Each structure stands twice: as structure tokens, then as C-alpha cells.
């Protein structure tokens, strides 16, 4: 859905957003044994490689602004904060501090809703959970649809349209 939107934006001269490629690097046998099977592979000559996860799935420029975001999806009405890697969140927050559009596009497949969440909002939620572990609050360990409606930007999406038109919504962000 996003890649179709990006192709349309590029055709119209509004944005050039590309999917960041996955990288593979050689690793030791111990990494191969401990990492998830979808993150490792073995070459024909027997050497092991692991997938290096990037901080953002997509990056580029839109109407004179730098944009980078990671795409997430969930079937349930909430998404666990554990799905947002802390290093990834910090990297996107650093980009956001430089006035770039940086965050997460979250698709709730079971509810046909898409939201844009700024990276700093995810970091704040993660921080509240960390304090919770020390007995200083009761912040949930996931972000549900009502939290999204209150804190994130909803991206118009029609079920079956196969296109998420996020550019007009995000260009209103300062």
C-alpha cells in the first residue's frame, strides 16, 4: 500500500520515498545459532550471514522535507511497545529533533485504520513503562486505538483501496 502511494507521489513530483534495502553481513556460528531463523542464512560455502535491520523502512524527501519512517502492522486493536526497538526509536527521535518527519506508520489490519505516530511519542510511552517497572505508574505496555486517536494522526484509508495517502496529512505537520 505504501509503495503504491510512493510511486504515485513520485509520478506527480511530490515526493521520492524509497524502501531502504535490507543488508546482510557475515556472522559467527554463535550468532547463527542464537538469532531467529528469519534473521540468518547460510551461504553455499557454509559461511553464516545475518540480516541487519535498518532504523527505518522508508526514507526520502517530500515537498522539500526529509521523511523517514518505519512501517508496523498488527491484527489486534493495540500494538505492543516491544515492537518498537529502542535504538530505532532513538534514531528516529534524533531525526525528528532536526525538524524531519520521523516516526512510525502503524496499520491496524483488523480495524482497517492507519496512523502516523511521531517517534518522540513512542519514546515517551516507552519511558513511562520503564518508570512503571519501578512502581511509579500504570501506563499500558501497548498503544491501542483510543491512544492512537488521541495522540497520533489518522491517515485516511479505504478498505481495499491498496493506497495509503499519507502525504497531505503529514505535510500539515510542523
Secondary structure as UniProt FT lines:
FT   HELIX           2..11
FT   TURN            12..13
FT   STRAND          15..19
FT   STRAND          23..27
FT   HELIX           29..34
FT   HELIX           37..39
FT   STRAND          40..42
FT   TURN            44..45
FT   STRAND          48..52
FT   STRAND          58..62
FT   TURN            63..64
FT   STRAND          65..74
FT   STRAND          78..80
FT   HELIX           81..83
FT   HELIX           86..97
FT   TURN            98..99
FT   STRAND          101..108
FT   TURN            109..112
FT   STRAND          113..118
FT   HELIX           119..132
FT   TURN            133..135
FT   STRAND          142..144
FT   HELIX           145..151
FT   STRAND          153..155
FT   TURN            159..160
FT   HELIX           167..170
FT   TURN            171..172
//
